[in-house]
């Protein structure tokens, strides 16, 4: 059931951060590809989209 059908109205969608952080041997997606997918999936929504890609510039995975 969609949230709106249950009377829940979102004001924003926060997808967090961590883009570009390697946790194992995976290859992070290029940011333009990531943004393109977000826009394809969420571009027509009324809610404000919050993305925090800056964390990838300062964070490292645990144990590094």
Secondary structure, 3 states (H helix, E strand, C coil): CCCHHHCCCCCEEEEEECCCCCCCCCCCCCHHHHHHHHHHHHCCCCCEEEEECCHHHHCCCCCC
